[in-house]
Amino acid sequence: MADIHNFINRQVPTVLHCEKEYDLQPGECYGPIIRNVYIIECCVEGYGSVIINEKEFAVSPGDCYILFPGDTVTHTADSTDPRKGYWCAVDGLDLGFIFREAGISSDTPFAPSELFTELCGCVIKMVDEWGRSDAGKALRETACIYEFLGILMKSRKATVYDNRIEHAIGLMESKYHEPLSIDLIAREVGLERSYFSVLFKEKTTVSPHQYLTALRVHKARDIIEKENCSITQAAIAAGLDPCNFARVFKRIIGQTPTEYYRKNKTKA
């Protein structure tokens, strides 16, 4: 259940490094290298190429492309007019999921050309923020990442099924404490249960039941942490059966409710 835990509690996206790259030498080659973070690159002048998992892509002005963790990558600058531009390393959130939703993958790494000006503008802002040292720097960098993702998703047209899954998630978020079943949610969004489950898992990587259970457990955890009530009351308030609450809580959180309660009170 670790994946569900991460899905419910997504990390804030983080800028790990940014750089203006205007000093590549003609024909310069870097790699092969395997990184464990996402790399966003924007080419504003010159030419070159990037080899991703043995597949070569030409790079020219107006190209924005994204490299995924685990890819084997080699960068090459043109022998007469080396590329110039900006790049940043980012991690956190579920960036891979969002990039794939926008049609970006290791096999199709380029963002739509019509979005380049906006996307590159975000990366340039990240580079500018990277050189600052005030208290608001990290928040502004995070805002830049969210802006980048929002622009990138312009290329993806929402389908009626996307809207129905979003509606289903909204129902879970607002009515988790009620006797909400997957059958009821499927009927509410106008889909047959089995087809609804398939679509939900395609979009979120988890089943509706797994998502709802994890959501309720995390709500119960928050109640235990913040409210002055018993563990049984926390389970009921989150829409969970107190009889198997401890087992489900430990499977998702990694501790029993009692262990979590004691640990949290000790911190307090």
N, C-alpha and C positions, 0 to 999 in steps of 0.2 A: 504493500500500500504506500510505499515511499513516493511513487510517482504522483499519486493522488494528493498526498501531503504537499508536494511541491506545486501542484496545479492550483490547489486552493490558496496556498500561501506563496504566491509568486514573489520572487525577489525583485527589488527595485533595480531597474537597469542601470548599469554603471559604465562610465567611460574610464578605460584603463590606460589609454595612451592616445595622444593625437599629434599629428605632425604635418607641416607643410613640406612637400617633397619637390624641391626645385633644383636639386644639385646632382641628379643622376648623370653619370658619364655615358657617352655614346657606347652602345653595345653592352652596358653593364648588366650582369646577371646575378640574381640572388635566389638561392634555393638549390635543391628542393628543401622545403621546410614544412613541418607539421605543427600547427598551432592548436591550442586548446581553448581559444576564444574566437569571436566573430570579428572579421576585418571588413571595414567599409572603405572602398577606395573610389575617388573621383578624379578622372583625368581631364584637365582643362586645356592643356597644350601638349603637342608632341605625340609620339606614338610608341608602341611597345607590344608586349604580349604577356599573357599569364597562362601557365599550364596548370590545370587542376586535375589531379588524378590521371595524368598522362593525356589529357585532352586539351589542346591548345586553342586559346581564344585571342584574337587580335584586339588591341586596346587603342582607341583613338579619342580625340577631343569630344567631350559630351558623353562619355561612358561613365556610368556608376555601376560598380559590381560589388558583390558580397561574397566573402570566403567563409566557409563553415569550419568549425572545429573538427579536427581529424582529417581534413583534406591535405593531400600532399601537393604543395604549391611551389612553382618556380616563376619568378618575375624576371622579365627581360626588357631592357630599354632599346629603342630603335638605334641603329648604328650611326645614323646621321641626325636625327631629330628626336632625342630621348623625351619620353613623356614627363610631364610636370603636373602636379596636382596636390591633393590633400587626402589623408587617410586617418582612420581612427580604429582603435581596438575597443570593442564593447562586449559586455557579458551581462547576465542576469535576465530576469523576466523569463518568458518562454520565447526567446527571440526566434529560434528555429521554427517554431510553430507559426509565428506571424509571418516570417519570411516565406515559408512554404505556402501559406494562405495567399500571399501576394504573387505566387508563381515563381519565386526565387529558389533555386536549389544549386547543388554542385554541378549539375548538368546544364542548368539555365541560370547563370549567375548575374546576368545584367538586368538592371531596372529599366522600365520603359524610358526611352530617350526623351519623350515629351515632359517627363518629370525631372530631368537632370538639373535644371536651374534651381528649382526649389530644394531638391535633395542635396545638391552641392552647397547651397546656402546654409543648410543645417550643419553640414560637416565643417564648413568654414567657421561657423559660430562655435562649434565644439573646440576647434583648434584655438580660437581666440580665448575661450574660457579656460582652456588648459594652462595658459600662461599666467592666469590670475591666482591670487592666494587668499582672497577674502572669504568670509564665512558662508556666503551664498553661492560659491563656485559650484559645489557638487549638485545643488538643487537646479541651477541653471543648466548644467550639463545634462541632468536627467530630463529636464524639459525639452532640450534639443533632441534627445533620443526619441521621446514620445512624438515630437513634431515630425521627425524623420519617418517614423513608423506610420503616422497618420497620412502623410503625403504618399508613402509607398502603397498604402492600401487603397488609394484612389483608383489604382489600376484594376482593382478587383470589384466586379459588380456583385452586389449582394443578391442572392436568390431567395425565393419565397421560403425555401427550406432553411436557409441561414436564419431568416427572421423568426421562423418557428422554433428553432433551437434556442435562439436568444430569448424568445418568449418563455420557453420552458425553464431556462436557467433563472430568469427573472422570477418565475413562480416559486422555484425552489428557494431562492434568496429571501423572498418576502413571506413565504408560507411554510418554511421548514418546521415550525413549531406545531403545525396543524397535522391531522391525520392524512397526509399527502401520499398517495401511491403513484407508482409509475403508470399504471393504467389510467388513473385520473388525469395525470399530466399529459399523457399522449392524447386522450380525448379532448382535453382543453385546447391543445394546439392543432387539433384536426388531423392526427396521423394514427395509423394502425400501430399497435404497441411494438411489434417486432421491427417494423420499418423505422419507427421512431428511434428505437434503441440503436439500430445500425447507423442512422444519420448522426445521432448524438455522439457515438463513439468516434465516428470519422472526424467530427469537429473538435472534440475535447480530448480524445485518446482514452477516455474511460467510459464505462457504461452509465446510464442514468442512475441506476441503483447505487453504484459505487460513488458517484458524485454526490448524490443526496445524503448518503450515509456519512461520507467524509465531511460534508458541509455541516451536518448536524453535530458531529463529534467536535468539530472546531468551534461551533457556537457554544456547545456545552463546556468546552475547555475555557472559553472566554468568560462564561458565567461563573465557573469555579474560581477563576482568577480574580474576577472583579466584584462579584456579588456575595453577600453574606447569606448563603443558603447551603443546604446539604447536597451531597453528591447525587442523591436520589432526586431531589428537586431540580438540580441542574439537568439531569437526564430528561425528566419530564418536560421541562421548559424548552428543551431543544428538540422535542418530538421523538425521543428515543425510549425504548423499552428498558426500564431499570434492571430487569432480570438478566439481560445479556450486555448491559452497558459497559461493565468493566472489561469484558473480553474484547468488544469492538473498539473501545477507547484505547486499549493497549496495542491492538493491532495497527492502529493508525498513528497514534501519538508516540508509542514506544514505552509508555509507562501506564500503570493502572491509574484510575482517577484518584485513589487514595495517595499513591506515591506523588502524583502531580500536585495534589492539594498540599501535602506536607512540604514539598520542595518549594512551592510558591509562597507558603506562609513563612517558611524559614527565611526566604529572601526579604519578605516584607518586614 
